Amino acid sequence: MKKLAILAVLACMVFGFAASASAVDLDAKGQFQFQMNFMDNPDFLSNKDGGTNEDDLNFWFRARTEFRFIANENLWAVLYTEYKNRVGNGHTNEQSGDTGLYVKRAYMQYRYPGTEVLTSAGIMSINLPGAVTGSMVLGDADRGAFMVETPITDEIAIAGAFIRYTDTLENDPTDATSKDELDIFYAAMPITLDGISATPYFAYAVIGEDTNTLGNNANFMAPTSVAMTKNANAWWLGTSFNMDMFDPIVFAADAVYGSVDGDVKQNDRSGFLFDASVAYTGLDFVQPVLKFAYTTGEDDKTSNGSERLPIVAEDFDLGTYYLGASGLTETDLGKNPIGFWALGLSFDNISFFEKLTHKLAFTYIQGTNDKDLIKNAGAGVTNANITADGNFLTTEDHVFAIDFNTNYQIYDELAAIVEFGYADVDLDKGTWENYGVGNGFLNTKQDPNFKLALGLVYKF
């Protein structure tokens, strides 16, 4: 009954706005999808080798609707809702875990009269610039923000934002929770020239000393970090870059350096990411894409902090589901092995028949973290950001992944999708044999992961 009441209230609100057509115009779009996921060994361990005894077969339904309430071309508001359900086990709110329908985004936008200055305020999707793929630092995160952007010339624009990423508790009942905010200040300068575009940017964050205590921001922290005694500061400087002046050869790249200045050296963290891609778009039946990525890794000790790029919420995808590539939901491994280099080759938009397309992708990933950090750690050391589960790769470890995905457009708005994935992680036994001994660890045995997903997706 509670869910029906929520739906009824939302329907009344939407149709109430629609009835006032003289005041606002209502524009709606969305996506409904139903799918079957079969995943075997998602933790790279079979049951007999100590892996999780998970359900291999799951069914999911997700509905997303976006309503735009448009007063005029210079003023509008957006309400974005989501309903997600693992069939047979109730309803899931991805943000808070609450049941039922929930609001994913809600924000307003307006241009100041007589100008092109665009202001956005509310809960919206936050994305730092990314050309090859989504941002490794902060991408696809629904958070509260206030943003202002405006063109300066035909070629140059500027943008600035304040983002409140985390504020766990409102009343702060104890001293241990009084500084639980993570605030980010962001500035960018998009540049667009003939055949070239780039967006250099800078972000600065104030990390409350209690944010990590409350379970947030682990990827800001160094391995074996100690409890923070004061606020920390973080910053990132980067740029995205696109070039199509040699079309049909299209080039893209990203570079970003980030640093966290902790209260003690052991809590410091800094690192670098570079990625690039080259695509050939001159063929009607296929688009080959070559991708490369490199991120710095840990050295052989933790007393001097971390040498990996600090991240807030990554949206990184290099073509295969090991790193998050999927057109469906709950069908990728979502690994984020900061401290790696990777080479990927994909054949996108393979098409020999009308309405039927395929994608074939290969990715090889190898760690850049020093193997001696693990060898010297021993079995009794618990490192907050180092786990023997395929999510931390040393220079002796690698992953090979293959995806083959098919999309058939039944109608322009309705697609049938089939995704197959294979990922095999190889952790060096001599490096990991004494680290994290026990079930669920890959120090002595690894099994390949398989994925098969079938779905129907209706977009309107």
C-alpha positions in Angstrom: 0.0 0.0 0.0 2.8 2.4 0.8 4.3 1.9 -2.7 0.9 2.5 -4.3 0.5 5.6 -2.3 3.8 7.0 -3.4 3.0 6.2 -7.1 -0.4 7.9 -6.7 1.1 11.0 -5.2 3.7 11.2 -8.0 1.0 10.7 -10.7 -1.2 13.4 -9.2 1.8 15.8 -9.1 2.8 15.1 -12.7 -0.7 15.3 -14.1 -1.3 18.4 -12.0 1.6 20.1 -13.7 0.4 18.9 -17.1 -3.1 20.3 -16.5 -1.5 23.8 -16.0 -0.3 23.8 -19.6 -0.5 27.6 -19.7 2.2 27.7 -16.9 4.5 24.9 -17.9 5.0 22.4 -20.7 5.7 18.8 -19.6 8.3 16.7 -21.4 8.8 13.1 -20.4 11.4 10.5 -21.4 12.7 7.3 -19.8 13.8 3.8 -20.0 12.1 0.5 -18.9 14.1 -2.7 -18.9 13.7 -6.3 -17.9 16.5 -8.8 -17.9 18.0 -12.1 -16.9 21.5 -12.3 -15.6 23.5 -15.5 -15.3 26.9 -14.9 -13.6 29.3 -17.7 -12.5 32.2 -17.1 -10.1 31.7 -13.3 -9.8 34.4 -13.4 -7.1 36.7 -15.5 -9.3 36.3 -18.5 -7.0 34.1 -21.5 -7.5 32.2 -22.9 -4.5 34.6 -25.8 -4.2 37.5 -23.4 -4.0 36.0 -21.3 -1.2 34.0 -18.8 -3.2 30.7 -17.2 -2.3 27.7 -19.5 -2.7 25.8 -17.0 -4.8 22.7 -17.3 -7.0 23.9 -17.7 -10.5 20.6 -16.7 -12.1 18.8 -13.4 -11.2 16.1 -11.4 -12.8 15.9 -7.6 -12.7 13.4 -4.9 -13.6 14.3 -1.2 -13.7 12.2 1.8 -14.6 13.6 5.3 -15.0 11.5 8.3 -15.9 12.6 11.9 -16.4 10.0 14.7 -16.3 11.0 18.2 -17.5 8.7 21.1 -16.4 9.5 23.8 -18.9 8.3 27.4 -18.2 10.2 28.7 -21.3 13.5 28.2 -23.1 15.3 29.9 -20.2 13.7 28.2 -17.2 12.9 24.6 -16.4 13.1 21.9 -13.7 13.8 18.2 -13.9 12.4 15.3 -11.7 14.1 12.0 -12.3 12.7 8.9 -10.6 13.8 5.3 -10.5 12.2 2.0 -9.5 14.5 -1.0 -9.3 13.6 -4.6 -8.4 15.5 -7.9 -8.2 12.5 -10.1 -9.0 11.5 -12.1 -6.0 13.2 -10.0 -3.4 11.5 -6.7 -3.1 12.6 -3.3 -4.3 16.0 -1.5 -4.2 16.9 2.1 -3.8 20.4 2.3 -5.1 21.2 5.4 -3.2 20.0 4.5 0.3 18.7 1.0 0.3 15.2 2.1 1.0 12.3 0.2 -0.6 10.1 1.4 -3.4 10.1 4.2 -5.9 12.6 7.0 -5.2 13.8 10.3 -6.6 17.1 9.9 -8.3 17.6 13.5 -9.4 15.7 16.7 -8.9 17.1 20.1 -10.0 16.3 23.4 -11.6 18.0 25.3 -14.4 17.7 28.8 -15.7 19.5 31.3 -17.8 19.9 34.8 -16.4 17.8 37.2 -18.4 19.5 38.5 -21.5 22.6 36.3 -21.1 23.8 32.8 -21.8 24.7 32.3 -18.1 23.2 28.9 -17.1 22.7 28.1 -13.4 21.8 24.6 -12.1 20.9 23.8 -8.6 19.7 20.6 -6.9 20.4 16.8 -7.0 22.0 16.1 -10.4 24.4 13.8 -12.1 28.0 14.9 -11.4 30.7 14.1 -13.9 34.2 15.4 -14.2 35.4 15.6 -17.9 36.2 12.4 -19.6 36.9 11.8 -23.3 37.9 8.2 -23.7 35.4 7.0 -21.1 33.7 8.3 -17.9 35.8 10.0 -15.2 38.0 7.8 -13.0 37.8 10.5 -10.3 34.2 11.5 -10.2 31.5 10.3 -12.6 27.8 9.4 -12.7 27.2 10.4 -9.1 23.9 11.8 -8.1 24.7 14.5 -5.6 23.7 18.0 -4.5 25.4 20.8 -6.4 25.2 24.4 -7.4 26.7 25.1 -10.8 27.2 28.1 -13.1 28.4 27.9 -16.6 28.6 30.4 -19.5 30.3 30.9 -22.9 33.0 33.6 -23.1 33.5 33.4 -26.8 32.4 31.0 -29.6 35.5 28.9 -28.7 35.8 29.2 -24.9 33.4 28.7 -22.0 33.8 28.5 -18.2 32.1 26.5 -15.5 32.2 26.4 -11.7 30.4 24.3 -9.1 30.1 23.6 -5.5 29.3 19.9 -4.8 28.3 18.5 -1.4 29.1 14.9 -2.0 28.7 13.6 1.6 27.1 14.8 4.8 26.1 11.7 6.6 24.5 13.1 9.7 22.6 16.3 10.2 22.6 16.6 14.0 26.2 15.3 14.7 25.4 13.7 18.1 29.0 13.1 19.0 32.4 14.7 18.3 33.3 11.6 16.2 30.7 12.6 13.6 30.8 16.4 13.7 33.0 16.7 10.7 31.4 14.2 8.3 31.1 16.4 5.2 32.9 16.0 1.9 32.7 19.2 -0.1 34.1 19.7 -3.6 34.8 22.9 -5.5 35.1 22.6 -9.3 36.2 24.8 -12.2 36.6 24.0 -15.9 37.2 25.8 -19.2 35.8 24.0 -22.2 37.6 24.9 -25.4 36.2 24.1 -28.8 38.2 24.7 -32.0 37.8 23.4 -35.5 38.5 19.7 -35.2 39.8 19.9 -31.6 38.1 20.2 -28.2 39.5 20.1 -24.7 38.2 20.7 -21.2 41.0 21.5 -18.7 39.6 21.4 -15.1 40.6 21.7 -11.4 38.8 20.3 -8.4 39.5 20.9 -4.7 37.9 18.9 -1.9 37.7 19.4 1.9 37.5 15.9 3.5 36.0 16.0 7.0 38.1 14.0 9.5 35.0 11.9 10.3 34.0 10.9 6.8 36.2 7.8 6.7 35.1 6.9 10.3 31.5 6.7 8.9 32.5 4.4 6.1 33.0 6.9 3.3 35.9 7.8 1.0 38.0 4.7 1.4 39.6 5.4 -2.0 41.0 8.7 -0.6 43.0 6.8 1.9 46.4 5.1 1.8 46.8 1.4 2.7 47.0 0.9 6.5 45.9 4.5 7.0 45.4 5.6 10.6 42.4 7.5 12.0 42.3 11.1 10.8 42.7 13.7 13.5 41.9 16.7 11.4 40.3 17.6 8.0 42.3 16.6 4.9 42.6 18.5 1.6 42.5 16.9 -1.9 42.9 18.4 -5.3 42.9 17.2 -9.0 44.2 18.9 -12.1 43.3 17.3 -15.4 42.0 17.7 -19.0 40.0 15.8 -21.5 40.9 16.0 -25.2 39.2 15.1 -28.5 40.4 15.5 -32.0 38.5 14.6 -35.2 40.2 16.9 -37.7 41.6 13.7 -39.4 38.1 12.1 -39.6 37.5 9.2 -40.1 40.4 8.7 -37.6 39.2 10.1 -34.2 41.6 10.5 -31.2 40.7 11.0 -27.6 42.7 11.3 -24.4 42.5 12.1 -20.7 45.1 13.0 -18.1 44.6 13.8 -14.4 46.8 14.1 -11.4 45.4 14.0 -7.9 46.7 14.5 -4.4 45.4 14.1 -0.8 47.3 16.0 2.0 46.4 14.1 5.1 47.1 14.9 8.7 50.1 12.6 8.8 52.3 11.3 6.0 50.8 7.8 6.2 47.4 9.3 5.2 48.8 11.1 2.1 47.8 9.9 -1.3 48.7 11.0 -4.8 48.7 9.5 -8.3 48.2 10.0 -12.0 46.0 8.6 -14.8 46.5 8.8 -18.5 44.2 7.1 -21.1 43.9 7.4 -24.9 41.9 5.9 -27.7 42.0 5.8 -31.5 38.9 5.0 -33.5 38.3 4.5 -37.2 34.8 5.6 -38.2 35.1 5.3 -42.0 33.5 1.8 -42.3 29.8 1.2 -42.5 29.8 -2.2 -40.9 32.3 -1.9 -38.0 34.2 0.7 -36.0 37.5 -0.5 -34.6 38.7 1.2 -31.4 42.1 0.8 -29.7 42.3 2.0 -26.1 45.1 2.3 -23.6 45.2 3.4 -19.9 47.8 3.8 -17.3 47.5 4.6 -13.6 50.3 4.8 -11.0 50.6 2.1 -8.4 51.8 1.6 -4.8 55.5 1.3 -4.0 56.8 -1.3 -1.5 55.9 0.4 1.7 52.9 2.1 3.3 54.6 4.5 5.8 54.9 7.1 3.1 51.3 7.1 2.1 49.8 5.9 -1.2 50.9 6.4 -4.8 47.5 5.7 -6.4 45.2 8.3 -7.8 42.6 9.3 -5.2 39.0 8.9 -6.4 35.6 9.8 -5.2 33.2 7.8 -7.4 34.6 6.4 -10.7 32.7 5.8 -13.9 35.6 4.2 -15.8 35.0 1.8 -18.6 37.6 0.4 -21.0 35.3 -1.8 -23.0 34.8 -5.0 -21.0 32.6 -5.8 -18.0 35.6 -6.4 -15.7 35.9 -2.6 -15.6 32.2 -1.8 -15.8 31.1 -2.0 -19.4 27.4 -3.1 -19.9 24.2 -1.8 -21.5 22.2 -3.5 -18.8 22.1 -3.3 -15.0 23.9 -5.5 -12.4 25.8 -7.2 -15.1 29.4 -6.0 -14.7 32.0 -6.9 -12.1 32.7 -3.2 -11.4 36.3 -3.7 -10.5 38.4 -0.7 -10.0 42.0 -1.9 -9.7 43.7 1.5 -9.3 47.3 0.8 -10.0 47.2 -0.8 -13.5 47.9 -0.4 -17.1 45.5 -1.8 -19.7 45.3 -2.3 -23.5 41.9 -2.8 -25.1 40.8 -3.5 -28.6 37.1 -3.4 -29.6 35.0 -3.7 -32.7 32.0 -1.6 -32.2 28.8 -1.4 -34.2 29.4 -4.5 -36.2 26.5 -4.7 -38.6 25.7 -7.0 -41.5 21.9 -7.0 -41.2 19.5 -4.1 -40.6 18.7 -3.4 -37.0 21.2 -6.0 -35.7 24.6 -4.8 -34.2 27.3 -6.4 -32.2 30.3 -5.4 -30.2 33.4 -7.6 -29.6 35.9 -6.3 -27.1 39.2 -7.6 -25.7 41.0 -6.1 -22.7 44.3 -7.0 -21.0 45.0 -5.5 -17.6 48.2 -5.7 -15.6 49.0 -4.2 -12.2 51.5 -1.4 -11.5 51.6 -1.9 -7.8 54.9 -3.2 -6.3 54.8 -6.9 -5.6 57.0 -6.5 -2.6 54.3 -4.6 -0.8 52.2 -7.8 -0.7 55.1 -10.2 -0.3 56.4 -8.4 2.8 52.9 -7.8 4.3 52.4 -11.3 5.8 49.0 -12.9 6.6 48.2 -10.8 9.6 48.2 -7.3 8.0 44.8 -5.8 7.2 45.1 -3.1 4.5 42.0 -1.0 3.9 42.5 -0.8 0.1 44.4 -4.0 -0.6 42.4 -7.2 -1.0 43.3 -10.6 -2.6 40.1 -10.6 -4.6 41.2 -9.5 -8.1 40.7 -5.8 -7.3 44.3 -5.1 -6.5 46.9 -6.1 -9.1 50.7 -6.1 -8.7 53.2 -6.1 -11.5 53.1 -9.9 -11.4 49.3 -10.1 -11.8 47.0 -9.7 -14.8 43.5 -10.0 -16.1 42.2 -10.9 -19.5 38.6 -10.2 -20.4 36.4 -10.7 -23.5 32.9 -9.3 -24.2 30.6 -10.1 -27.1 27.4 -8.2 -27.0 24.4 -8.1 -29.4 21.7 -5.5 -29.9 18.6 -6.1 -32.0 16.2 -3.1 -32.5 12.7 -4.7 -32.5 11.3 -1.2 -32.9 13.2 2.1 -32.8 12.3 2.4 -29.1 12.6 -1.3 -28.2 15.8 -3.3 -28.2 16.6 -6.9 -27.3 20.1 -7.2 -25.8 22.3 -10.2 -25.3 25.7 -9.9 -23.5 28.3 -12.5 -23.0 31.4 -11.9 -20.9 34.5 -13.8 -19.8 37.2 -12.6 -17.4 40.2 -14.5 -16.0 42.4 -13.1 -13.2 45.8 -14.5 -12.6 47.3 -13.5 -9.2 50.9 -14.6 -8.8 51.1 -17.4 -6.2 54.5 -16.4 -5.0 53.3 -12.9 -4.3 50.0 -13.6 -2.6 50.4 -17.0 -0.9 50.8 -15.5 2.6 48.4 -12.6 2.2 44.9 -12.9 3.6 44.8 -16.6 4.0 41.3 -18.1 4.1 38.1 -18.6 2.1 37.2 -15.9 -0.4 40.9 -15.0 -1.1 42.5 -15.7 -4.5 46.0 -16.2 -3.1 46.3 -19.8 -4.2 43.5 -20.5 -6.6 41.5 -18.5 -9.1 38.6 -19.5 -11.4 37.4 -17.6 -14.5 34.2 -15.6 -14.4 31.4 -16.0 -17.0 28.4 -13.8 -17.7 25.4 -14.2 -19.8 22.7 -11.5 -19.8 19.5 -11.2 -21.8 17.3 -8.1 -21.6 14.6 -6.0 -23.2 15.0 -2.2 -23.1 12.3 0.2 -24.0 13.4 3.9 -24.4 11.0 6.7 -25.0 
